[in-house]
Amino acid sequence: MTATESPDPHDLISLLRSGEAAPEIRQFAARNLLPLEQLDQTRALLAVLGDPEVGETARETLRQTPPDSLAHFIREALPNATELDEVAQACDDPLVLEQLIRHPGVADGTLARLARTVTGGPQEALVINQVRLLRNPDLIDAFFENPDLSTDTRRRLLEIREEFFEKGKRKQAADEAKDEEDERLAAEIAAAEAEEVKVQALRAAGKDPGIVDLETSLTTGAAYRRIAVMTVSQKIKLAYSGGKEERRILMGDANKLVGAAVLKGRGLTVNEVESFCGMRHLDEDIFRKIAQNREWMRKPAIIAALVKNPKVNLAVTLPLIKRLHERDLKAVMRDPNLPEGVRISSRKILQERRK
C-alpha cells in the first residue's frame, strides 16, 4: 500500500493498534502522512505511540502537532481514555489540557497525574468538577502534591474534604460509638433488672438478700424514698424526664449509666451542670462527658468547677487550665487539695500572662 491510497480509516486504525500493519504504513502513521482526514490522522498517530519501531517518531510528531488540532480532536473525535492519556502526556498546552480535563471519558489516573502538575485554567477546570472529586477522593490527595497549587484552590479542596469526607467520618464514628454505648446500656439494664428480680424473689421467699433497705437509710424527702426502690432502668427513664431535685439525686447514683442519662435529661440547666462539676463522689466518666460538650465548655464557671475539683482526672483538667480567668488561676495555684501538676500549670500560665 502507498501513501496515496485511501483505505477504510476504521480498518486501518484497528490494524495499527494490533501491531500487524506493514512497516511503511506504521511509518506513515508516525509522521502524520496517511491519506486520512485530520481526526483519523491523529487517531492513527496515537495508535502507534507504543510501537517499538516507530513510537519515538510518533511521540515527536505528537509533540509538534498544533494545540488547535489536538483540541479539535478531543472535542470532535470521541477519543477513548487511552488516547486522552497519551495526549495528556505529550502536550502541556493549557487550552488542550483544559479541554481534556473536561472530557467525560478521561480516566481518573490521567486526572491524578495532571492534578500533581497543572496550573492556571486546567487546575481550575479540575477543581470545579466536584462530581469527579467526590467520586474519587484520591484526586484531592494528588492535588496537595502539586507544588504550584494556588491558595484559592487549596482552600476549596480543604472545604470539600471537610464537608463531604471529614464530617462523614466523624458522624460515622459518633454513630458507631452511640451504637456501642446503647448496646452496653441495654446489657447493663438487663443485668440490673435480672438482679432486681432475684432480690424480689428472695424477699418473697422470706430470705434476707443482704441488701440494705435504702428507704430507711435515706433521711429526708419523698423523692429519695421513691428513687431508692427503683430499678436501674426506672432511674434512667426518670433521669431523662425528671425535675431538678430528681436529677440531683440521680447524679450521685452508684451506677454511672444513671449519671450519664442525667446529662441527657430534658430541662437540664447550665447551673445544674456546674454543680455536678463540683461533686467529688461522681464517676470520672461523668466529668469526661461534661468536658466533651462544646456548649458547656463555653461557660467559664463550668471550666473552673472542673479544674477546682480534685477528683477530676488530670487528662480532663490540664487542657482546661489555660482557659481560666486570672482570679481562678490564683485560686487553683493556692489550693493544697489539688494535684501538684494542676497547681504548677496554673502558676506557669499566670506568669506567662503577666509578662
Order of alpha helices (4+ residues) and beta strands (2+ residues): alpha-alpha-alpha-alpha-alpha-alpha-alpha-alpha-alpha-alpha-alpha-alpha-alpha-alpha-alpha-alpha-alpha-alpha-alpha-alpha-alpha-alpha-alpha-alpha
